[in-house]
Amino acid sequence: DLDKIDEWHKYKPVKEWPPIKKHPTLVPFFEKYFIDDFGDELREVTKEKKEEQGKIDYPAYHIGGWYDSHLAPTLWNYESMKSEKNDQKLLIGPWAHGVFDSDIGERSFGVESSGDYIDGEDDLTSIHIRWFDYWLKNDGNVIDQEDPVKIFTMGINEWRAEKEWPLARTEYTPFYITSNGNAHADSEAGILTATLPGENGQDAYIHDPAHPVPSHGGGTLFFKGRNAGPRDQREIEERDDVVVYTSKPLTEPLEVTGWIKMKLWASSDAVDTDFTAKLVDVLPDGRAYNLTDGIVRAKQQHPDKIPLNGKIVEYEIDLWATSNVFLPGHSIRLEIASSNFPRFEANPGTGDTMLETKDAVKAKQMIYHGPNYPSHIMLPVIPQQ
């Protein structure tokens, strides 16, 4: 019953979730899995994992999707295990987790994007067979002579081979946010620009944990791929707890392929809070498709700043990675909010989490931009060849 599933997502406190409580042996695992914080703890695990993987000396084929809930770990695995022996391969398609169709979310990337007909030549099964034949049967195919990386670039909807990941020719380019102070209510007020704004400014919105911004597409891991992938964000962007910054329509194609991070200066009158960032491709007809997103929790990145109580704090938000060409006539858009639920729990603003409490408070959030607070998203731009 999908309606019941949605209701269970909203149950608080999470540690008292009835489906788990009736299975006592699952409770310790459940409480460990639903960590009440993310950020530093995750980064420490990731650091240790990379160090351990660097010692692994086995061939591996790393396969994922731009909308896969495990995209970043897949890329980290490849980066930490790659070597001069060319015994590591990386394949990233326009897929969700376990969903390898040509149609993902609300977009179609063409028949050759499918895991059943990769680039019109292979399928996931044939790739596995060739890989294992080479390493286990020594059958002499030329897999070790192929480029180690193969990625699908959305927008132009093409596969291509690369020598490395991240791409060596990447030009990391900041795109700054600015506005007239009304980016939460006027879709044309917020601007994304490659030029640092000359004046300081801010935008405000209210984060209500009882009515969080709903997850709409992205690297979700819901029932049978439900709600994953690229989806039109316009309804989300109409909310007054989402601030939106949009570039002018492009006159030339702009490729963005690689890791994406945002530097954000913000304040909150809550004890603790979250900030989210979402990169969006806006089509000439107004459709706005999400590419990738991320979230940060204040008390994990800046425990010394808690309680926040209005302090202006610099945050770094990891949006993971994507590969997309913004075509002429398209615009680049950045959404900022404080929730993405139920993909991430809503921050109650009290210093506790929804794991332990039902209590929550509304928070006034301020987003700062300009010379003193150069909030920007760093895009991995790939020069046109």
C-alpha positions as CSV (number, residue, x, y, z in Angstrom):
1,D,0.0,0.0,0.0
2,L,1.9,3.1,-1.3
3,D,-0.2,5.5,0.7
4,K,0.7,3.6,3.9
5,I,4.4,3.7,2.9
6,D,4.1,7.5,2.6
7,E,2.5,7.7,6.0
8,W,5.3,5.6,7.5
9,H,7.9,8.1,6.1
10,K,6.2,10.8,8.3
11,Y,6.2,8.7,11.5
12,K,7.9,10.4,14.5
13,P,10.0,9.7,16.5
14,V,11.7,7.4,14.0
15,K,13.2,5.1,16.6
16,E,9.7,4.1,17.6
17,W,8.7,3.1,14.0
18,P,6.1,0.3,14.4
19,P,7.2,-2.0,11.6
20,I,10.6,-2.4,13.3
21,K,9.5,-2.4,16.9
22,K,7.5,-5.5,16.3
23,H,10.8,-7.3,15.3
24,P,13.1,-6.8,18.4
25,T,16.1,-8.4,16.8
26,L,16.1,-5.7,14.1
27,V,16.0,-2.7,16.5
28,P,19.8,-2.5,17.1
29,F,20.5,-2.6,13.3
30,F,17.7,-0.1,12.6
31,E,19.1,2.4,15.1
32,K,22.6,2.0,13.8
33,Y,21.4,2.4,10.2
34,F,19.3,5.5,10.8
35,I,22.2,7.5,12.1
36,D,20.9,10.7,13.6
37,D,23.6,12.8,12.0
38,F,25.4,12.9,8.7
39,G,28.5,14.8,7.6
40,D,31.8,14.4,9.5
41,E,31.0,10.9,10.5
42,L,30.3,9.9,6.9
43,R,33.4,11.7,5.7
44,E,35.5,9.8,8.3
45,V,34.1,6.5,7.1
46,T,34.7,7.5,3.5
47,K,38.3,8.5,4.3
48,E,39.0,5.2,6.1
49,K,37.3,3.3,3.3
50,K,39.5,5.0,0.6
51,E,42.6,4.2,2.5
52,E,41.6,0.5,2.8
53,Q,40.6,0.3,-0.8
54,G,43.9,1.7,-1.9
55,K,45.4,-1.5,-0.6
56,I,43.1,-3.7,-2.6
57,D,44.9,-5.2,-5.6
58,Y,42.1,-6.8,-7.5
59,P,40.6,-6.0,-10.9
60,A,37.2,-4.3,-10.6
61,Y,34.5,-3.0,-12.9
62,H,32.6,-0.1,-11.3
63,I,29.1,0.5,-12.7
64,G,26.6,3.2,-11.6
65,G,24.3,5.9,-12.8
66,W,24.0,9.7,-12.5
67,Y,20.8,9.2,-10.6
68,D,22.0,6.2,-8.6
69,S,21.7,6.6,-4.8
70,H,25.2,5.0,-4.6
71,L,26.8,7.1,-7.2
72,A,29.4,8.8,-5.0
73,P,30.6,5.6,-3.4
74,T,31.0,4.0,-6.9
75,L,33.1,6.9,-8.0
76,W,35.1,6.9,-4.8
77,N,35.8,3.2,-5.2
78,Y,37.1,3.7,-8.7
79,E,39.3,6.7,-7.7
80,S,40.8,4.8,-4.8
81,M,41.5,1.6,-6.6
82,K,42.7,2.8,-10.0
83,S,46.3,2.0,-11.0
84,E,48.7,2.0,-13.9
85,K,47.7,-1.6,-14.7
86,N,44.4,-0.6,-16.3
87,D,42.6,-3.3,-14.3
88,Q,39.9,-0.9,-13.1
89,K,37.0,0.1,-15.3
90,L,34.3,2.7,-14.7
91,L,30.9,2.8,-16.5
92,I,28.3,5.5,-15.6
93,G,25.0,5.8,-17.4
94,P,22.0,8.0,-17.1
95,W,20.5,5.5,-14.7
96,A,18.9,5.2,-11.3
97,H,19.7,2.5,-8.7
98,G,19.0,-0.8,-10.4
99,V,17.1,0.9,-13.2
100,F,19.0,0.8,-16.5
101,D,16.2,1.8,-18.9
102,S,16.4,4.5,-21.5
103,D,13.5,6.3,-19.8
104,I,14.4,7.5,-16.3
105,G,12.1,9.7,-14.3
106,E,10.4,12.0,-16.8
107,R,13.1,12.0,-19.5
108,S,14.1,9.6,-22.3
109,F,17.8,9.5,-23.1
110,G,17.5,7.4,-26.3
111,V,17.6,3.7,-26.9
112,E,21.4,3.5,-26.9
113,S,21.4,4.8,-23.3
114,S,19.8,1.6,-22.1
115,G,21.7,-1.0,-20.2
116,D,20.3,-3.4,-22.8
117,Y,21.9,-1.6,-25.7
118,I,24.9,0.5,-24.5
119,D,26.1,2.7,-27.3
120,G,24.5,0.3,-29.7
121,E,27.2,-2.3,-29.0
122,D,27.0,-3.9,-25.6
123,D,24.7,-4.7,-22.8
124,L,25.4,-5.1,-19.1
125,T,25.5,-8.8,-19.4
126,S,27.9,-8.9,-22.3
127,I,30.2,-6.5,-20.4
128,H,30.2,-8.7,-17.4
129,I,30.9,-11.8,-19.5
130,R,33.8,-10.1,-21.4
131,W,35.3,-8.9,-18.1
132,F,35.2,-12.2,-16.4
133,D,36.3,-14.1,-19.5
134,Y,39.4,-11.9,-19.6
135,W,40.3,-12.2,-15.9
136,L,39.1,-15.8,-15.2
137,K,39.6,-17.5,-18.5
138,N,42.5,-15.6,-20.0
139,D,40.7,-15.6,-23.3
140,G,42.7,-12.8,-24.9
141,N,40.0,-10.2,-25.6
142,V,41.4,-6.6,-25.7
143,I,39.5,-5.2,-22.6
144,D,42.8,-4.1,-21.1
145,Q,43.5,-1.9,-24.2
146,E,40.3,0.0,-23.9
147,D,40.0,3.3,-22.2
148,P,39.2,2.8,-18.5
149,V,36.3,5.2,-18.2
150,K,33.0,5.3,-20.2
151,I,30.4,7.8,-19.3
152,F,27.1,9.0,-20.7
153,T,26.7,12.7,-21.1
154,M,23.2,13.9,-20.8
155,G,21.9,16.8,-22.9
156,I,23.7,15.6,-26.0
157,N,22.8,12.0,-25.0
158,E,26.1,10.5,-26.0
159,W,28.5,7.9,-24.6
160,R,32.2,8.6,-24.7
161,A,35.4,7.0,-23.5
162,E,37.8,8.8,-21.2
163,K,41.3,8.2,-19.9
164,E,40.6,9.2,-16.3
165,W,38.1,10.3,-13.7
166,P,37.8,13.2,-12.8
167,L,38.6,14.5,-16.3
168,A,42.1,16.1,-16.4
169,R,40.9,18.9,-18.7
170,T,38.2,20.1,-16.3
171,E,38.1,23.9,-15.7
172,Y,36.4,24.4,-12.3
173,T,34.3,27.5,-12.7
174,P,32.3,29.3,-10.0
175,F,28.8,30.5,-10.6
176,Y,27.6,33.0,-8.1
177,I,24.2,33.7,-6.7
178,T,22.6,37.2,-6.4
179,S,19.2,38.6,-6.2
180,N,17.0,41.7,-5.3
181,G,16.2,39.9,-2.1
182,N,13.0,38.2,-3.3
183,A,14.4,34.9,-4.7
184,H,12.0,32.9,-2.5
185,A,8.9,34.4,-4.2
186,D,9.9,35.6,-7.7
187,S,11.3,33.2,-10.2
188,E,13.1,36.0,-12.0
189,A,14.6,37.6,-8.9
190,G,17.4,35.1,-8.3
191,I,20.3,35.2,-10.7
192,L,23.2,32.7,-11.3
193,T,26.2,34.4,-12.9
194,A,29.8,33.7,-13.6
195,T,30.7,37.2,-12.4
196,L,31.1,38.0,-8.7
197,P,28.2,40.4,-7.8
198,G,29.3,43.9,-6.9
199,E,26.8,44.3,-4.0
200,N,26.0,42.3,-0.9
201,G,22.5,41.0,-0.5
202,Q,20.4,38.2,1.1
203,D,17.3,36.2,0.7
204,A,15.1,34.8,3.5
205,Y,12.7,31.9,3.9
206,I,11.1,29.9,6.6
207,H,11.9,26.3,7.1
208,D,9.0,24.4,8.7
209,P,10.0,20.8,9.6
210,A,6.4,19.8,9.8
211,H,6.0,20.7,6.1
212,P,9.3,19.9,4.5
213,V,10.2,20.3,0.8
214,P,9.3,16.9,-0.7
215,S,11.8,14.8,-2.5
216,H,11.0,15.0,-6.3
217,G,13.4,12.8,-8.3
218,G,17.1,12.5,-7.9
219,G,19.2,9.7,-6.5
220,T,16.4,8.2,-4.4
221,L,16.0,4.6,-3.3
222,F,12.3,4.3,-3.0
223,F,10.0,1.4,-3.8
224,K,10.8,0.0,-7.3
225,G,12.6,3.2,-8.4
226,R,9.5,5.3,-7.6
227,N,10.3,9.0,-7.7
228,A,13.9,8.6,-8.9
229,G,15.7,10.3,-11.8
230,P,15.1,13.6,-13.5
231,R,11.7,15.2,-12.9
232,D,10.3,18.7,-13.6
233,Q,11.0,20.8,-10.5
234,R,8.7,23.8,-11.3
235,E,6.1,22.8,-8.7
236,I,8.9,22.5,-6.0
237,E,10.3,25.9,-7.1
238,E,6.9,27.6,-6.5
239,R,7.2,26.9,-2.7
240,D,8.1,29.9,-0.6
241,D,10.7,27.8,1.3
242,V,12.8,27.3,-1.8
243,V,15.1,30.0,-3.2
244,V,15.9,29.8,-6.9
245,Y,18.8,31.3,-8.9
246,T,18.8,31.1,-12.7
247,S,21.4,32.0,-15.3
248,K,20.6,33.8,-18.5
249,P,19.8,31.4,-21.4
250,L,23.1,30.1,-22.9
251,T,24.2,31.1,-26.4
252,E,26.8,28.2,-26.6
253,P,26.7,24.7,-25.2
254,L,28.3,24.3,-21.8
255,E,29.4,20.9,-20.6
256,V,29.5,20.1,-16.9
257,T,31.1,16.8,-16.0
258,G,32.6,15.9,-12.7
259,W,32.3,16.6,-8.9
260,I,30.2,19.5,-7.9
261,K,30.3,21.5,-4.6
262,M,28.7,24.6,-3.3
263,K,30.1,27.3,-1.0
264,L,27.2,28.8,0.9
265,W,27.1,31.6,3.5
266,A,23.9,31.4,5.5
267,S,22.3,31.9,8.9
268,S,19.5,30.4,10.9
269,D,17.7,31.4,14.1
270,A,17.4,27.8,15.0
271,V,19.7,25.8,17.3
272,D,20.7,23.5,14.3
273,T,19.5,23.3,10.7
274,D,20.2,21.8,7.2
275,F,20.8,23.5,3.9
276,T,20.2,21.7,0.5
277,A,21.4,22.6,-3.0
278,K,20.1,21.3,-6.3
279,L,21.5,21.8,-9.8
280,V,18.8,22.0,-12.5
281,D,18.8,22.2,-16.3
282,V,16.1,24.6,-17.5
283,L,14.7,24.0,-21.0
284,P,13.6,26.9,-23.2
285,D,9.9,25.9,-22.6
286,G,10.4,26.2,-18.9
287,R,10.7,22.6,-17.9
288,A,13.3,22.3,-15.1
289,Y,15.0,18.9,-14.7
290,N,17.2,18.1,-11.7
291,L,20.7,16.9,-12.3
292,T,22.2,16.4,-8.9
293,D,21.8,17.6,-5.3
294,G,23.3,17.6,-1.8
295,I,22.7,18.5,1.8
296,V,24.7,19.7,4.8
297,R,23.8,19.6,8.5
298,A,25.2,22.6,10.5
299,K,26.1,20.7,13.7
300,Q,28.1,18.1,11.8
301,Q,30.1,20.5,9.7
302,H,30.4,23.2,12.3
303,P,29.8,21.7,15.8
304,D,31.5,24.7,17.4
305,K,28.8,27.0,15.9
306,I,25.9,25.3,17.7
307,P,23.6,26.8,18.8
308,L,23.4,28.8,15.5
309,N,21.1,31.5,16.8
310,G,21.6,33.8,13.8
311,K,25.4,33.4,13.2
312,I,26.5,33.7,9.6
313,V,28.3,30.5,8.7
314,E,30.2,29.3,5.6
315,Y,29.0,25.8,4.5
316,E,30.3,23.4,1.9
317,I,27.6,21.3,0.2
318,D,28.7,18.2,-1.7
319,L,26.3,17.7,-4.7
320,W,28.2,14.5,-5.9
321,A,28.6,14.5,-9.6
322,T,26.9,14.6,-13.0
323,S,27.6,14.8,-16.7
324,N,25.4,17.1,-18.7
325,V,25.6,19.6,-21.6
326,F,23.5,22.7,-21.1
327,L,22.4,23.3,-24.7
328,P,21.9,26.8,-26.3
329,G,18.7,28.3,-25.1
330,H,18.9,26.3,-21.8
331,S,19.6,27.9,-18.4
332,I,21.5,26.7,-15.4
333,R,19.5,26.8,-12.2
334,L,20.4,26.4,-8.5
335,E,17.8,25.7,-5.9
336,I,18.5,26.2,-2.2
337,A,16.3,25.0,0.6
338,S,16.5,23.3,4.0
339,S,14.8,20.0,3.4
340,N,14.5,17.2,0.9
341,F,12.1,14.7,2.5
342,P,11.9,11.8,2.8
343,R,15.2,11.3,1.1
344,F,16.7,13.0,4.1
345,E,15.0,13.5,7.5
346,A,13.8,17.0,8.1
347,N,15.9,18.8,10.7
348,P,13.6,19.8,13.6
349,G,15.8,22.8,14.5
350,T,16.0,21.9,18.2
351,G,19.4,20.3,18.2
352,D,17.8,16.9,18.4
353,T,16.8,14.8,15.4
354,M,13.5,13.1,14.3
355,L,15.1,9.9,15.4
356,E,14.4,10.8,19.0
357,T,11.8,13.5,19.0
358,K,8.4,14.7,17.6
359,D,9.2,18.3,18.6
360,A,10.2,20.8,15.9
361,V,10.4,24.6,15.5
362,K,10.2,26.8,12.4
363,A,13.4,28.4,11.5
364,K,14.1,31.7,9.7
365,Q,16.9,31.0,7.1
366,M,19.0,33.7,5.5
367,I,21.1,33.2,2.4
368,Y,23.9,35.7,1.8
369,H,25.6,36.7,-1.4
370,G,27.9,39.3,-2.8
371,P,31.6,40.4,-2.3
372,N,31.5,39.7,1.5
373,Y,29.7,36.4,1.2
374,P,30.5,35.0,-2.3
375,S,28.0,32.1,-2.2
376,H,28.6,30.0,-5.4
377,I,28.4,26.6,-7.0
378,M,31.6,25.3,-8.4
379,L,30.9,23.6,-11.8
380,P,33.4,21.3,-13.5
381,V,33.2,22.8,-17.0
382,I,34.7,20.8,-19.8
383,P,36.1,22.9,-22.7
384,Q,34.5,22.3,-26.1
385,Q,36.9,20.3,-28.3
